Amino acid sequence: MERRSAICRQELSDWGSLLTDSPREMPYALPAGYFESVVLATLQHIQEADADNRAPIPGREIQLLAPRLAAADRAMPFQAPPLVGLPRVTASLRPAQTVSSPEDPKETLPKIRQWKPLRVAAAWLLLGMATWLLRLQTQPAALQDTSLTLDTSLFPLESVDEASLTGYLADTEAGSERIGREASWEEAVQAIVLGDMTCLDSSLAALPAATLLAFANETSLSFP
Amino acid sequence: MVMPANDEQLLEQFREPSARPRVFALLAEKYSPRLYWHIRRLVVNHEDANDVLQNTMMRAWNGLPQFRMDARLYTWLYRIATNECLNFLEVKRKRMSVSLEDMPDRMASQLHAEPGFDSQRLEWKIQLAIQQLPEKQKLVFTLRYFDEMPYEEMSRVLGTSVGALKASYHHAVKKVERCITGQD
């Protein structure tokens, strides 16, 4: 823990931050004995939730909650007007078009069930739609949809060959222990987009703009 | 009986149904303070923090039987707590009919109402500055600055790459500095 604390402070110190030696204490007030009681309260909460999750028996449940209601008659007091016109409608329906009842699941409201080619075609259509939707969701959001723009007027971006780009990446990953020292891809992107040149490594100036934009999309950095 | 020292032993004991309440109490005792303060820094109010902590522990109780130690236990708990915080704040925002842009000011008002608040003290200034940060930067800052969480662990908690987290933290630190020096 001490080593971790030293690393974090060193990181802030490397940035010349005012927060390097700032206090970490929480200024919030806390009820006395809170942490001693929170464990017990948590276990009680869990036990109550477990009791609620057990399926209550309907008759027993209403008996406990409201005995008078449990004893009341369940008949509907409403009156319904006579069904005018419905016999004509039902008479025009062929038997195959009647709505299936739970007791008779083989009624043919879903005629499609009896026609195999239509079933197969419907299945393929659903599969195609699902694939299309999945592709839509996995496509990264275009950088233009955010408020980010690449300000190429600040400095020229020239293309770099893949070997030197890969080598730079390897150096950056290996140098991650020197926190705050090396300008990484992410910091380069932020610097370019925000116009903040203070943390920009000059060697990154040659990175292709399209690559940086793609990386910004991928990392979904939160920009102010 | 000798108390188990590490999380692996506790989780092994948790598999025994009769031992679960006792083992969970040990885990809660061990991690509640850290989780509470992480939550409190985000939601500000003690009653809200307590609610979120209870929800976090409830989800941990339900999820522990399936937890396979593919990550550290405290990373997993932090992830649950963070998600519970974000959900809580979103529900609170909608209930109060506050826009996303106005939420920082609303949280700052809550801070001002906290017992013992003193705008001249650096600790309170830092808390006020944190509430002005965008959501992701706020999380990164609190986890790194207060909990001193390694970036690799933070990456598992927040689901963001290490490099992006470093960049976010860098910007968050600069913003907090500008806030506490009055330049914002």
HADDOCK unambig.tbl for C-alpha pairs under 7 A between the chains (distance, minus, plus):
assign (segid A and resid 4 and name CA) (segid B and resid 148 and name CA) 6.59 0.50 0.50
assign (segid A and resid 5 and name CA) (segid B and resid 148 and name CA) 6.25 0.50 0.50
assign (segid A and resid 8 and name CA) (segid B and resid 148 and name CA) 6.37 0.50 0.50
assign (segid A and resid 18 and name CA) (segid B and resid 177 and name CA) 6.64 0.50 0.50
assign (segid A and resid 23 and name CA) (segid B and resid 123 and name CA) 6.57 0.50 0.50
assign (segid A and resid 24 and name CA) (segid B and resid 146 and name CA) 5.98 0.50 0.50
assign (segid A and resid 26 and name CA) (segid B and resid 123 and name CA) 6.93 0.50 0.50
assign (segid A and resid 27 and name CA) (segid B and resid 123 and name CA) 6.10 0.50 0.50
assign (segid A and resid 27 and name CA) (segid B and resid 124 and name CA) 6.49 0.50 0.50
assign (segid A and resid 29 and name CA) (segid B and resid 115 and name CA) 6.47 0.50 0.50
assign (segid A and resid 35 and name CA) (segid B and resid 33 and name CA) 6.75 0.50 0.50
assign (segid A and resid 39 and name CA) (segid B and resid 25 and name CA) 6.09 0.50 0.50
assign (segid A and resid 39 and name CA) (segid B and resid 28 and name CA) 5.96 0.50 0.50
assign (segid A and resid 39 and name CA) (segid B and resid 29 and name CA) 6.17 0.50 0.50
assign (segid A and resid 42 and name CA) (segid B and resid 54 and name CA) 6.03 0.50 0.50
assign (segid A and resid 42 and name CA) (segid B and resid 57 and name CA) 6.96 0.50 0.50
assign (segid A and resid 46 and name CA) (segid B and resid 58 and name CA) 6.31 0.50 0.50
assign (segid A and resid 186 and name CA) (segid B and resid 163 and name CA) 6.09 0.50 0.50
assign (segid A and resid 186 and name CA) (segid B and resid 164 and name CA) 5.78 0.50 0.50
assign (segid A and resid 186 and name CA) (segid B and resid 167 and name CA) 6.13 0.50 0.50
assign (segid A and resid 187 and name CA) (segid B and resid 167 and name CA) 5.49 0.50 0.50
assign (segid A and resid 219 and name CA) (segid B and resid 161 and name CA) 6.82 0.50 0.50
assign (segid A and resid 219 and name CA) (segid B and resid 164 and name CA) 6.20 0.50 0.50
assign (segid A and resid 221 and name CA) (segid B and resid 164 and name CA) 6.33 0.50 0.50
assign (segid A and resid 222 and name CA) (segid B and resid 136 and name CA) 6.58 0.50 0.50
assign (segid A and resid 224 and name CA) (segid B and resid 134 and name CA) 6.93 0.50 0.50
